[in-house]
Amino acid sequence: MSAEQAVESNRALVRERILDAFAEGARALGPRNVVMAELARDLGISTRTLYQHFASKSALVLALMDRWADQVQADQELHVDDGRSPYEQMLEAARSWLEGQCAFSTSFWAQLERDFPDAFGRFQTRLRALLDEGRKNLLPYIREDLDDGLALALMQSSLRAASDPERCDRLGISRQEAVRQAIEIWVRGTLRPVRAVHVASDPD
């Protein structure tokens, strides 16, 4: 490894340490309540060094959202064409998305939308891209007598409703179980059997 590569590798490690420490505080308190000087002190670095890696708290929040979206995307890509049924792939994608979302408190998401519009906008854009990719993978399995656009819109709405923490608390059900049931209901009413798709697409 060259000296330049070593410097870059060390820089990347420091950035990850900063991001990990910031994420730990932001998950519970919300990003607005993480004090940059205290973050630097806890990491054993100067505030100047912290700002050399991340110019502002907004930059830290943006990097945090990008890292989470990257992890969800990597999980989603890992399970494409792995022999699982569409139902199993949906469950895995939903699990990955929900675990990431649940890792942050409701105050985190409220502050993200209100106080960090750039990061929230980036998060929304990345999430839409992930959803669009998931929709594309599901299209061949949707029943022919159903409208694709309506079916996919209903799926998105049902997942949003099922993952709402206040609704789940009122119903006495975990968000994970609510999402699983929402997917189960949608799949049973919307998707064709996998065998039917294979037969229909077989040129022989």
N, C-alpha and C positions, 0 to 999 in steps of 0.2 A: 504494500500500500504506500503510495506516495505521500509526501508531507501535506500536500494540498487535500488529498483524499482523507487523510487522518483528521485534518482540521474540520472538514465538512462533516465527517462522521461524528466527531465530538459535538459539533454545533447541533446536529440532528438529535443527538442524545439529550442535550441540554433542553432543547425545545420540547421534547417529549416529557421530560421531567417537569418542566413548567406547566405543560398542558395537563398532565396527570394531577398535579397538585391543585391547579385551578379548577379542574373538573370536580375534584373531591369536595371542595368548598362550595362551588356553584350548585352542585346537585341538591344540597340540602338548603342552602341559604338564598339561592338565586344569584346570578352573576353580578348584579348591582351591589350586593352586600359583601363581595370579596374585595378587600383592600389590597391594592397592588404592593404597597410598602410591606405589609404583613406577609404577603405571599412571598416576596423576595427574601424576607428575613427567615421564614420557615424553610426555604430552599437553601439557605446559606449563601446567597448571592446578593450582589448589590442591586439596588433599584435600577441603576444605569444599565447593568447587564440584562436585567429583565426586559427593559425597553429596547435594547438592541435586538432582542429576539422577537418581541411583540411590541409594536409601536404604541399600542393602546389596549385598553380592556376590550374595546370593540373588536380589535384584531384577534384577541384571544378567544372571544366568543365565536367569531367567524371560523377560526381554526377548529374549535371544538365541534361545531356543527358539521363541518366538512369531514372531520375524522369519523364521526358517528355515521354519516351518510355513506362514507367509503366502506365502513365495516358492514353495514346493511347490504350494500351493493355486492360486496365480495361474497357474503353469505348467500345472496340470491343467485349469483352466477355459479356458485359451487354446486347448487342443486338442480340446475337446468340440464335436462337430458341425462339424468342419473338413474333413469328407470323407475322413478317414483310416479305415482298417479298424480293428476292435476290437483286432487284434494290434498295429497301429502305435501306437494310442493307449495300450495297455498298456506297450509298450516305452518310449514317451516319458515316461509317468508314472513308470515304474520307474527310468529314467535320472535324472530330476529328483530323485527320492527318494534314490537311491543316491549321486549326486554330493554331495548335502547331507550324507548320513551319512558318506561317506568323507572329507569335508573335516575331520572331527574324529577324533582318535586314539582307539584302544580305551581308553586311560586316561581320556579325556574321558568316554566313555559309562559307564565303571565308576564314576567319581567322581560323575557326574550322578545315577545311581541310588542310590548309597550316601549321598552327602553333601548332595544338594539334592532331597529328596523332593517338594517342592512343584513345582519346575520339571520334574522327571521325570514327575510325575503329569499336569501340564499338557501336556507333550509327548505322553504316551500318549493323552490325551483327543483332542488335535488329530489325531494319527496315525490313531486309530480313526475319526474323522469323515471324514478323507480316504479311508480304505479303504472306508468305508460308501458314500461317494459314487461311488467307482470301481466297487464291486460293483453299485450300482443301474444304472449305465450299461452293465454287462455282461449284466444279467439277460435282456434280449430275445434275446441271441445264444447262450445256453446250450441245448444239445440238449434236446429235450422228454423224452427217455427217461432223463435224469439228474436227480438231486435237486439243486436250486439251492443249498441250504445246504451240502450235502456238497461240491459242486464248488467253491464259493467258499472253504470252509475248507481244502480241499486246495491251492488256489492260494496262500492266505496261508502255509500251512505250507511249501510248496515254495520260495516266495520267501525266507522266513526262513532256510531251510536253505541256499539258494544264495548268500545274501549273508553267510554266516558266514565271517569272514576266516580263521580257523584251518582250517576245512574246505577252503577254496579253496587255501590254502597247501599243504595235504597233497596235494591233487589236482593241483597245479601249474597252476591256471587262475585268471584274473583274476575278481574279483567281478562285473565288468560282463558278461563272457562267461558266467559261471555263471548270472546272472539272465536273460540273453537266452535261454539254452538252457532254463531252467526255464519261462519263458513260452512258448517254442516248443512244448515237450512238452505243457504244459497246454492251449494253444490247439488243437493238433491233435487232442487227445482229447476236448475239452469243447465247443468252439464250433461252431455251425452256420455254413455259408457265409453271407456277408453277403447274397447274392442271395436266399437262402431266407427270411431275415428280412424283406426288403423285400416279397417276394411275399406272405408270410403276413399282413403288416400292411396291405396295400393293400386298401381297401374296395371297389374296383372288381373 
